[in-house]
């Protein structure tokens, strides 16, 4: 226990961020005049106390005296009205505290003892007059009750003594043991066990969802009754993790109707890849698909690139910052865990939230209890989380998007992806393959295990409801991960010190170890050797905890000493926690007692098969009744201001997109800085080649036609890469299905149609899927402000991510119009396809005609575009996306800060022509001298629209319909998120 | 408003071709590039030095502390960019503490000899916290700070830099054009220190507008609020340089933010496209010091 507590308060002499911090809080509606921020360090020791002189030395280590000053055990004096201190709850990762602790240890050459701590907190000194209610609300914007403690004092309460020192401490019970669980229960009781978890005799509460259904529980009961014993809680929790929707993707794996006997994954996704690979023969670009933590394609003769996109939706709904941070550093581990370890190079992101200018009052509990976070809070948090994760890890984050829709207000979607690079082989070893062998030691590397993230896998397989466990939230520590990432990928891998590696993600050790055990057919884990953040955890908790920043490796005995020595020198914690075997079993012991002894076959393949049934849904939606206005000036401006179209550059510039030195085409382009659809980066410096990334998603088409929604996603993701000069035959795809109510036959029919779309269009384009992920229950169930039950389901959302290899980045093309006199073309056909479009959303009626796609025709067009770009005939290209041709032309002009004179070559309604979202199109500008050569290649696909000229976007149909200065378009495009 | 023509006039592309013409002379002197605890730009820094003709080793700080490697075997010490210790307790502060608490004697010795120290971004923050810049009268006190950016978040964008005084570091450089990417790069010091820096010619680079006119504190040309647009300074003896922007992240023409535009422009003039960017001159100057 700790008997000596000291509090060091650090403040800026003149705080440079005070204005931006105050402005931000004011913009959220709080009438504050100033908010000061004081950094607090609380040092708690049990045996050794620090003298005043030593404390002063510590204070000096924690500040820069030019700009900061500190006080020791005395309150910061300042003018303010309220003091709000925000610290972490016990057990929550405190990175700043850890760094301060290491600094102190280093300075005094001593070690803090178990139970002693250095913790950080933030003290906000608020100037202004706020009501009690408003002050409470302010506290919830500064803190998240799931991870933070908040202490508020008025100026008079603060007095001269200031805030009270606080030391977070985890209090747990005595050494817990594994318990057996009785499954011989009537079905309703059994169902309750599956839904709410094992009843804990100590706490007298259910432990949280197993997310096992009755059929699964019956199978488990039968298995153990054959063994003649009851399962332990460790075994049951382990099965719940391994069989979870999150891990086993049961909905994608199950037979569906009569035409999909092998399930959607095998029939639509994997089948497309297999067929494409077969047809491509020796030109196959795939090297590792679906089986490893990421997919991998050929980069060149020496290197492979890997790619994986994950979602982290449920945690981000509860704690946007922590959820998004752990999302991005988690998918980084899917790179480090590919083969024997790929180097993470590029991060991608995607956020679906409600409109941040709205605040629908939603509550998880009755009587206005447990409110959801507002879309603005969620957006702010996830933007920051992915930023901190990528920036601190030294991984460039060029590519990403935001999509806003009211149906994401209850459950946001957070996509996070990582591209890695790995040599095909080193010293005669293939680096993209791995094989643990019986006798290899199981070594856990990285952070310690705590209660954080328990039931993460099962929890995300359930809709978000009032029972969502708070332990589902984790805080990431990117520096801990950066330390082991560096030593593994840049040192240990090429020293050949281990035979296999995987990430600890969903399900923690229970999934990572059991998964690796497949490679050698068995494992034996000594659970009490797992290093813990604090004592007192139950064995089942240790086994399934999702504490972040951990990898599991298979280290041969003969390499162990060298491996452990290297880890120690890099200050990376590594612990032997067991041995891989060939027993066919997963055996776990806890202080000498066997707490799990199960056949690997049953653990991995014992899951009962399901047969899903779907019911088609076909609805007709209202069509807009408006006639085309004579002038579209106001409409083009309001289209550019639409949240799904306008600039979100504030995200691009706070994400480091230049680290690792490979920036070629970044997230914003041109003098006018327009956000690009695709980015291009060199992942191996010194080579001509680069990696292009682009994404496509059309949630607004889903309810109208999920099949064509998939077509739009695939075409848009591919077309983004074509536009920068990447050849179609180097492109691979990733799918991320985020669905809702996936137990509903109608939703399943939509899923089936979307998956069939994936199959058909991937095959026509010849672009294989290499990795994918799904998240099937993105529904919010709760109450509105009037206590009425509310269910909000996201629109079925399919994100297609495309990756392609640029043969020579010097021939790449950006999106901005270049020079006066250049010719402007649209390449591809425009039809009146406005169903689900941004324009119809603007008009308030979704319509029914979503864009169709003739992929065979598009494919030929894309090959011509590649030829024209590679021959240097093209000055700029932009793939037409949300908002159609009109928006695309405006963006190309804004990016170039130069005008255009355009004539519509069609008899279609001008507004429909300009805002239809027909697929397969590009806006292209070329130098006039290339006209003949370009037109010869492009043929009738290219229609000349006009020229780059002046300072105005002028569009003429029969008469002039748009005549707006580029500067006004730029202002409109950049206005909605100004001040974010 | 700056016209395109003005920019073009100032950025004639002359520098690009000049730097390509520079020979690739190898030097014997070797660089030590620090790594560990969240430093992340060590590989591109090594690449930039290699292209400029200098060999280097990337060395984890713990291997220096454990004396598996010796600072005395090197002539150039580089603290590269990164997020050491996640910027906790102030960017660069915790890493600087680790250096000061474990390697100070070796470092002092290194500074006495004819050696150079370079800190980029997080490296500059580390140098500032170690007091290696400005080091007036060889006193290693902290007299400058790189405070949080005025806008309150990390800023990643290309900036234009102009040398502010003559030294071998900036020889022949008219401008650099490279990314900043930091949350804490807002240069601050007291007026007294500032006057001294100016008097002694220790300001190495200033942020400027695209036409090379002063940024005068205006965002985004001055991306962080630094006083007098200061982007980098030297030590009084000129052997230590700290710089917030990242020349090593834009070694090639195609790394530059505006390269697609400049490519079209050059193509239509019938000019060849440069391979290297202006920023390589900076690294060649370092090599030049040792040759």
Contacts between the chains, C-beta under 8 A, distances in Angstrom:
chain1	res1	chain2	res2	distance
A	12	B	147	7.7
A	16	B	147	4.6
A	16	B	148	5.4
A	16	B	149	7.6
A	16	B	150	5.7
A	16	B	186	5.5
A	16	B	188	7.6
A	16	B	225	6.4
A	17	B	148	5.0
A	17	B	149	7.9
A	17	B	150	7.4
A	17	B	152	4.7
A	19	B	150	7.4
A	20	B	150	6.8
A	20	B	151	5.6
A	20	B	152	3.4
A	20	B	153	8.0
A	21	B	152	6.2
A	24	B	152	7.3
A	61	B	89	7.8
A	61	B	93	7.9
A	61	B	97	5.5
A	62	B	89	5.1
A	62	B	90	7.7
A	62	B	93	7.5
A	63	B	90	7.0
A	63	B	93	7.9
A	64	B	90	5.7
A	64	B	93	6.6
A	64	B	128	7.6
A	64	B	129	6.3
A	64	B	142	5.8
A	64	B	145	4.8
A	65	B	142	5.9
A	66	B	142	5.6
A	66	B	143	6.3
A	66	B	144	6.2
A	66	B	145	4.2
A	66	B	188	6.8
A	66	B	189	6.6
A	66	B	190	7.5
A	67	B	145	4.3
A	67	B	147	5.7
A	67	B	188	6.0
A	68	B	90	7.5
A	95	B	86	5.6
A	95	B	88	5.9
A	96	B	86	7.9
A	96	B	88	4.3
A	96	B	89	6.7
A	98	B	88	7.7
A	99	B	85	4.6
A	99	B	86	6.9
A	99	B	88	3.6
A	99	B	89	5.7
A	99	B	94	5.1
A	100	B	88	7.1
A	100	B	89	5.7
A	102	B	85	7.8
A	102	B	94	7.2
A	103	B	89	6.6
A	103	B	94	5.4
A	103	B	97	5.0
A	103	B	98	7.7
A	106	B	97	6.5
A	106	B	98	5.9
A	106	B	101	4.8
A	106	B	102	7.1
A	107	B	97	6.8
A	107	B	101	5.4
A	120	B	88	7.9
A	387	B	153	7.7
A	387	B	154	6.6
A	388	B	86	8.0
A	391	B	83	6.2
A	391	B	154	5.8
A	391	B	181	7.8
A	391	B	183	7.7
A	392	B	38	6.3
A	392	B	83	4.3
A	392	B	86	5.0
A	392	B	87	7.7
A	393	B	40	7.2
A	393	B	83	7.8
A	394	B	38	7.6
A	394	B	39	8.0
A	394	B	40	2.4
A	394	B	41	6.9
A	394	B	82	6.0
A	394	B	83	7.0
A	477	B	86	7.9
A	478	B	38	7.8
A	478	B	83	7.7
A	478	B	86	6.4
A	479	B	37	6.8
A	479	B	38	4.6
A	479	B	83	7.2
A	479	B	85	6.2
A	479	B	86	4.5
A	482	B	38	5.1
A	482	B	40	7.1
A	482	B	83	7.8
A	483	B	36	7.5
A	483	B	37	6.8
A	483	B	38	7.5
A	486	B	35	7.2
A	486	B	36	7.5
A	569	B	60	7.2
A	569	B	62	5.3
A	569	B	63	6.8
A	569	B	66	6.8
A	570	B	36	7.1
A	570	B	60	6.4
A	570	B	62	6.6
A	571	B	37	7.8
A	571	B	62	6.6
A	652	B	156	7.7
A	653	B	155	5.9
A	653	B	156	5.5
A	653	B	157	5.6
A	654	B	153	4.5
A	654	B	154	4.9
A	654	B	155	7.0
A	654	B	156	7.0
A	655	B	154	7.7
A	655	B	156	6.5
A	656	B	154	6.7
A	656	B	156	4.9
A	656	B	181	4.4
A	657	B	156	5.8
A	657	B	181	8.0
A	658	B	156	6.1
A	658	B	179	4.0
A	658	B	181	5.7
A	658	B	246	6.7
A	658	B	249	4.6
A	658	B	250	7.4
A	659	B	40	6.1
A	659	B	41	6.3
A	659	B	44	7.9
A	659	B	81	7.3
A	659	B	181	6.6
A	659	B	249	6.9
A	660	B	41	7.8
A	660	B	43	7.1
A	660	B	44	6.0
A	660	B	249	7.9
A	661	B	41	7.8
A	661	B	43	7.9
A	661	B	44	3.4
A	661	B	47	6.7
A	661	B	48	7.8
A	661	B	248	6.1
A	661	B	249	4.7
A	661	B	250	7.5
A	661	B	251	6.6
A	661	B	255	7.0
A	662	B	255	7.6
A	663	B	179	7.2
A	663	B	249	6.8
A	663	B	250	7.1
A	663	B	255	5.3
A	664	B	254	5.2
A	664	B	255	6.8
A	665	B	260	7.3
A	666	B	257	6.8
A	669	B	260	7.3
A	670	B	261	7.3
A	671	B	4	8.0
A	671	B	258	7.6
A	671	B	261	7.4
A	685	B	43	7.9
A	685	B	44	6.6
A	685	B	47	5.1
A	685	B	251	7.7
A	686	B	47	7.1
A	809	B	254	5.3
A	810	B	253	7.8
A	810	B	254	5.6
A	810	B	263	7.8
A	810	B	273	6.5
A	812	B	254	7.6
A	812	B	260	7.4
A	813	B	260	6.7
A	814	B	260	3.7
A	814	B	261	7.6
A	816	B	260	7.2
A	816	B	261	6.9
A	818	B	260	7.7
A	818	B	261	6.0
A	818	B	264	4.3
A	818	B	265	7.7
A	819	B	264	6.3
A	819	B	265	7.2
A	819	B	268	7.2
A	872	B	267	7.2
A	875	B	264	5.2
A	876	B	260	7.7
A	927	B	264	7.3
A	927	B	267	8.0
A	927	B	268	6.3
